[in-house]
Every structure is written in structure tokens, then in C-alpha cells.
Amino acid sequence: MLVLRNVQPSDLAQLVRIENEGFSQEEAATKEAFAERIALIPDTFVVAEDEGEILGYINGPIIDRPYITDDLFKEIKENPEKGGYQSVLGLAVSEKARGQGVAKKLMDTWEELAKENAREGITLTCKEELIPFYEKQGFVNRGKSESQHGGVIWYNLVKELASRNDLRFG
């Protein structure tokens, strides 16, 4: 049974393996980057696990702007309790679990977490071929990103979230 939970330091080796299955060497986060994220932002680092095996993960810090910038791949800070944008620095699913809805479950959990913590929205960058997946999740393509991460072309996708104060009844 698939369980979604916050990351633990003991997950590191499995996370690095999945990262390297899903991203090129230039794009992939290093073991050290994962260790830093585990230490600084465990509240926004969720893994999908089945009987002790991690099948996928999603992670990213809270940022004060709607677009991801390359500096986030080098340095992050602890998350504020409320507000800001929930970023996605990494979303990956192991090769053996692809096509089973794991990424969608992780994204659904990400949105619930963002709403619970009154985030303005969720922001990510992705390659062109993944834009339809994220648009199905309610993200809006805001065009090419300025990111040069991994030497590839990225697109800014943002999903604005209505805060409780924005809801109108009537």
C-alpha cells in the first residue's frame, strides 16, 4: 500500500537513486543537496513509499516569488510557517513505479500541504514534454524560464491557490 510521508535522513540513498533515474547528470541534485534539503525543509519533502521502498518524492522550499530561480538549486533556507509560494525543485518516480499514478498522488498531497499552510500558489519548472501533465493538474504555463539549470530549456508553471480570504460567496 502506498504511503505518503515526510522524508527521513535514512531515505537518502533511495532518493539519490530515483533522482539519477529521472534526471541527467547535469540536472540531478547531488547527494549533498538532498542531505541539505532533508535537514532544512523536511516539512516540504514528501516521499511515496510502499513496504519500505521509496517509489517517488517531491520536494522544494517556500519562496517569496512565483518563479524558481537557479540559486535555489545551490542554497535554500528553512520554510516560513505561512505564505509564499510552494516550489517544486524535484519530483521524480522510480522507473519501476512510473505510470501508476504516483506523481499525481504526490502533486495532490503537495497542493493539500500548500493550502493548509496558506501558500499563495505552487511553482515549478519543467521540460516542454511535461507541460500537459502539469496543465491537467491545474497549472498555467507562463512561458520559458530564465533557468539555465542543467543546460536545458525549462518552462515556468504556476498554480495559484485561493486563500480563505479570497473566497467569495454569493
DASUL-V80104 format. One record per residue. SS is DSSP state (a for helix, b for strand, c for the rest). OMEGA is omega in radians with two decimals (* if undefined). Layout:
# DASUL-V80104
ss=SS omega=OMEGA
ss=SS omega=OMEGA
This chain:
# DASUL-V80104
ss=c omega=-3.11
ss=b omega=3.11
ss=b omega=3.06
ss=b omega=-3.08
ss=b omega=3.06
ss=b omega=-3.12
ss=c omega=3.03
ss=c omega=3.13
ss=a omega=-3.13
ss=a omega=-3.14
ss=a omega=-2.94
ss=a omega=-3.06
ss=a omega=3.13
ss=a omega=3.13
ss=a omega=3.14
ss=a omega=3.12
ss=a omega=-3.13
ss=a omega=3.11
ss=a omega=-3.10
ss=a omega=3.02
ss=a omega=-3.01
ss=a omega=-3.05
ss=c omega=3.07
ss=c omega=3.12
ss=c omega=-3.14
ss=c omega=-3.10
ss=c omega=-2.98
ss=c omega=3.02
ss=c omega=3.13
ss=c omega=3.05
ss=a omega=3.14
ss=a omega=3.10
ss=a omega=3.09
ss=a omega=3.14
ss=a omega=3.11
ss=a omega=3.13
ss=a omega=3.12
ss=a omega=-3.11
ss=a omega=-3.00
ss=a omega=-3.04
ss=c omega=3.14
ss=a omega=3.12
ss=a omega=3.08
ss=a omega=3.07
ss=b omega=-3.04
ss=b omega=3.08
ss=b omega=3.03
ss=b omega=-3.01
ss=b omega=3.06
ss=b omega=3.13
ss=c omega=3.06
ss=c omega=3.14
ss=b omega=3.10
ss=b omega=-3.12
ss=b omega=-3.14
ss=b omega=3.13
ss=b omega=3.00
ss=b omega=3.13
ss=b omega=3.07
ss=c omega=3.13
ss=c omega=2.99
ss=b omega=3.14
ss=b omega=-3.06
ss=c omega=-3.10
ss=c omega=-3.06
ss=c omega=-3.14
ss=c omega=3.09
ss=c omega=3.08
ss=c omega=-3.03
ss=a omega=3.14
ss=a omega=3.14
ss=a omega=3.12
ss=a omega=-3.13
ss=c omega=-3.07
ss=c omega=3.08
ss=c omega=3.12
ss=c omega=3.07
ss=c omega=-3.08
ss=c omega=2.96
ss=c omega=-3.11
ss=c omega=-3.05
ss=c omega=3.03
ss=c omega=3.13
ss=c omega=3.11
ss=b omega=3.03
ss=b omega=3.12
ss=b omega=2.99
ss=b omega=3.06
ss=c omega=-3.14
ss=b omega=2.98
ss=b omega=-3.13
ss=b omega=3.12
ss=b omega=-3.13
ss=c omega=-3.11
ss=a omega=-3.07
ss=a omega=-3.09
ss=a omega=-3.11
ss=c omega=3.13
ss=c omega=-3.11
ss=c omega=3.10
ss=c omega=-3.11
ss=a omega=-3.13
ss=a omega=3.13
ss=a omega=3.12
ss=a omega=3.09
ss=a omega=3.12
ss=a omega=3.11
ss=a omega=3.11
ss=a omega=3.12
ss=a omega=3.14
ss=a omega=3.09
ss=a omega=3.13
ss=a omega=3.14
ss=a omega=3.13
ss=a omega=3.13
ss=a omega=-3.08
ss=c omega=3.04
ss=c omega=3.08
ss=c omega=3.13
ss=c omega=-3.12
ss=b omega=3.09
ss=b omega=-3.11
ss=b omega=3.11
ss=b omega=2.95
ss=b omega=3.11
ss=b omega=3.06
ss=c omega=-3.04
ss=a omega=-3.07
ss=a omega=3.13
ss=a omega=-3.12
ss=a omega=-3.14
ss=a omega=3.10
ss=a omega=-3.09
ss=a omega=3.08
ss=a omega=3.07
ss=a omega=3.11
ss=c omega=3.10
ss=c omega=3.11
ss=c omega=3.10
ss=b omega=3.10
ss=b omega=-3.14
ss=b omega=3.03
ss=b omega=-3.09
ss=b omega=3.09
ss=c omega=3.01
ss=c omega=-3.11
ss=c omega=3.05
ss=c omega=-3.05
ss=a omega=3.10
ss=a omega=3.11
ss=a omega=3.13
ss=c omega=3.10
ss=c omega=-3.14
ss=c omega=3.09
ss=b omega=3.08
ss=b omega=3.03
ss=b omega=-3.07
ss=b omega=3.00
ss=b omega=3.10
ss=b omega=3.13
ss=c omega=3.11
ss=c omega=3.05
ss=c omega=3.12
ss=a omega=-3.13
ss=a omega=-3.10
ss=a omega=-3.07
ss=c omega=3.14
ss=c omega=3.10
ss=c omega=3.09
ss=c omega=*
